[in-house]
Amino acid sequence: MISQHFLLHHSYYQEKKKVFYSNITAHSLSSSSSSSK
């Protein structure tokens, strides 16, 4: 049985990872669009 503590941490890190990757994607998109100008 998975503990509530583990689920809490798992969802937390999933959210952090999601924000992390979305920031990278936004950064690479903005940098690529600015370099194409």
C-alpha positions as CSV (number, residue, x, y, z in Angstrom):
1,M,0.0,0.0,0.0
2,I,1.4,3.4,-1.0
3,S,1.5,5.9,1.8
4,Q,-0.2,9.3,1.7
5,H,3.2,10.8,2.3
6,F,4.7,9.3,-0.8
7,L,1.7,10.4,-3.0
8,L,2.0,13.9,-1.6
9,H,5.7,14.1,-2.5
10,H,5.2,12.5,-5.9
11,S,2.5,14.9,-7.0
12,Y,4.7,17.8,-5.6
13,Y,7.7,16.7,-7.7
14,Q,5.5,16.1,-10.7
15,E,4.3,19.7,-10.5
16,K,7.8,21.0,-10.0
17,K,9.0,19.1,-13.0
18,K,6.1,20.3,-15.1
19,V,6.8,23.9,-14.2
20,F,10.5,23.3,-14.8
21,Y,10.0,21.9,-18.3
22,S,7.4,24.5,-19.3
23,N,9.9,27.2,-18.3
24,I,12.6,25.6,-20.5
25,T,10.2,25.3,-23.4
26,A,9.1,28.9,-23.1
27,H,12.7,30.1,-22.8
28,S,13.8,28.1,-25.9
29,L,10.8,29.3,-27.9
30,S,11.5,32.9,-27.0
31,S,15.2,32.6,-27.7
32,S,14.7,30.9,-31.0
33,S,12.1,33.4,-32.2
34,S,14.3,36.4,-31.2
35,S,17.3,34.9,-33.0
36,S,15.3,34.3,-36.2
37,K,14.6,38.1,-36.4
